[in-house]
Every structure is written in structure tokens, then in C-alpha cells.
Amino acid sequence: MPGRPGQEKEMQMNYKIIARDGRAKRGSVTTVHGTVQTPVFMNVGTVGAIKGAVSTDDLREIKTQVELSNTYHLHVRTGDKLIKEFGGLHRFMNWDRPILTDSGGFQVFSLTGLRKIKEEGVYFQSHIDGHRIFMGPEESMQIQSNLASTIAMAFDECPPHPATREYMQNSVDRTTRWLERCRNEMARLNSLPDTLNKEQLLFGINQGGTFEDIRIAHAKTISAMDLDGYALGGLAVGESHEEMYRILEETVPYLPENKPTYLMGVGTPANILESVDRGVDFFDCVYPSRNGRHGHVYTNHGKMNLFNIKYELDHKPIEEGCGCPACRSYSRAYIRHLLKAKEMLGMRLCVLHNLYFYNTMMEEIRDAIENHRYGEYKEQKLDRMMAGQTS
């Protein structure tokens, strides 16, 4: 598997735009762990597994391209040093495709009352056992290097919403300083002989809340740093969908066209469809797995709640024509029975269906952009989902 100990640096990431349709982009990203077709939805496995008893064999079957895990959670439970002893996260979880690791910044900053932000980094208490931990840019890069992920995210401050202009500007300035430290530390780590993945990529994160001018200025600053990719953070944290779309429209044009753009933590199918139209390549969100574990499943005719009594005698699959493992073999009635009986299989089947739905939607998006009919596809997809919205 690529990324083995002692591997020499053989290649650089290659981002290629294959087709455009308005601001929507159809591309590919070549990495040491394989090529990613974009736009792409990354399936979230926070601690190295998708919640809902989903294996890496399952991920391959449901067309997952990228798995996303979290630096903070893997550091506090099991530990990145132990995972390094196994040869990195790919070998630990038996996954041979790209992995993106979130830096832990969002989780650390969500620990309100348990952390203190300083210029050097953040002092906080573990949510598991309360022990004191320090994490700064260098520590985040070191943990992610131990995990040997394909893409590492820079350590940033995710400011609260709403925030004052003064707070936001100070926060963004600190994030910029931390990004420079992340870049320097990654270069140092990738030069060491015992580094598992010497081709680990670094994505920087644009911040600024809903202040357009702060967002744009920050985009210009970090674009000049020539990183491997760029993310927009601090969205989907309380602002309206319209505000998020406005920020994307204003900010994305100031990020490099020759690098992938990642909208962090988003979102619903509608959010993804609208954001692709504004130039975004990468997405991740816990919605499909979290909703699946609660019996809420996505279809082309809206979202369904399988706990609803009307599915008690329903012989149909979750969605006619769906190729996922759940729809190929089981009825709505049986899956509902499993959920009501609190059998893990019910949750597992719903999660598999939802992730398959998202991954298939991304295939459709890529095809529509290539055929220069993305606007038509987006409107039809949204109309069908809204018209058929059910419970």
C-alpha cells in the first residue's frame, strides 16, 4: 500500500478540471492513494469507522471514494502513536483509497468551557476522561502525520456564529499565522526518514464567518501560500442557507482555480447541489449516517421516516431501482421492523442506503457537468425531492 515507512517522495498531487458548466467543475485529484473524481462527497468515519456497523468492504461496494476521519478523536481514543505502529490509518482500518483527516480544530473549539485559546495553541480537557491536552498547529500536523492520511487539514480556529467583526478579524489573523506554522511543520515532518506518508497533502482553511470582506481578504492571503487545496470553514454553523450560498458566491472566485475547493461539514442534498453550482469540489457531512441510524432515509422523492406506521406492511424497497445492499434485498416493512426492535441491522441498512444515495448523486452531478446540463439536472433533482417530500 502507498504511504509505507521509508517511502520516497515520487509524485505530487495533480488537480485537473475535466469539464465546466457555469461555475460548476468536473475534475479529478490524483493522490498517492488513488485518483478522486470530483465533485465528491467524503463519507465520514470519525474514529476510523462509519457509525452504523459499516465496514471498509461495504464502503467499496457503495462507491465511496474518500473516507474522512478526525484527528482529535483518534488522538484521545486509541491514539495516533499506536496507529502509526500499525503502519498508519489505512492499514489500521484496511482501506486502500484516500483518507482526509480533519485537524481537530472544530472539535476543540466546540468544547466551550473546557478550553482556552492562546497564540501557541489551545489548552483543553478531553471529553472522554477530562485529562488536560494541548494542541497547536505543530501538534495537529504531528498527529495527522502519524495517521498518515492522504490529506491533512490545517489547524484553525472555528469562530462562533454570530461573532463581532473585531473577534472575527482577530480569529482569522490567528488562523493565518497557524496555517504558516502548519505548512512549516508538515515540510519538516515529510523530510523525516520515519514519516509514513511523505506525500501527505495540506489543505488550508478560509474563515471569516458571514463577513464578505474578511472572507475575501483571507482567501487572497492563503491563496498566495500555494497549498495543495483550500477549504471553506465556519459555515453551516448557524447562519441561513442563503447566507452560506452568498459567502460561497463571493469567496470561491478568490481561491485558486487550479486547486480543489472543499466546503467543510456540508450538507443536505440541496446544499450540495447549490454549492457545486458555486464551484465547490469536496463535501463531507454526518447527515446521511446520522439520519440513517434514526431511520431517516434519502430518496429521489424526498426523505422518508421508516418508523412511520404506513410502512408497516410495505413490500417495496426503500427506493425502487436503487442498487444499494438494502434496496436489493429488503423491504421497507422489514427494515422498519428491525428499527423498531432496535436491531443494529436496521441502522446498518439505512446508513448503507443513505451513503449509496449520496455517492450516486455525486456520480450524477459529475455526469451532468460533463454533458453541460448541470443547471437542468439540479432543478429537476430539487423539484423531485421537494415535490415528493414525505415522512
Summary of the structure (lengths in Angstrom):
residues: 391
radius of gyration: 20.7
end to end distance: 44.3
largest distance: 61.3
contacts: 1380
relative contact order: 0.13
helix: 42%
strand: 19%
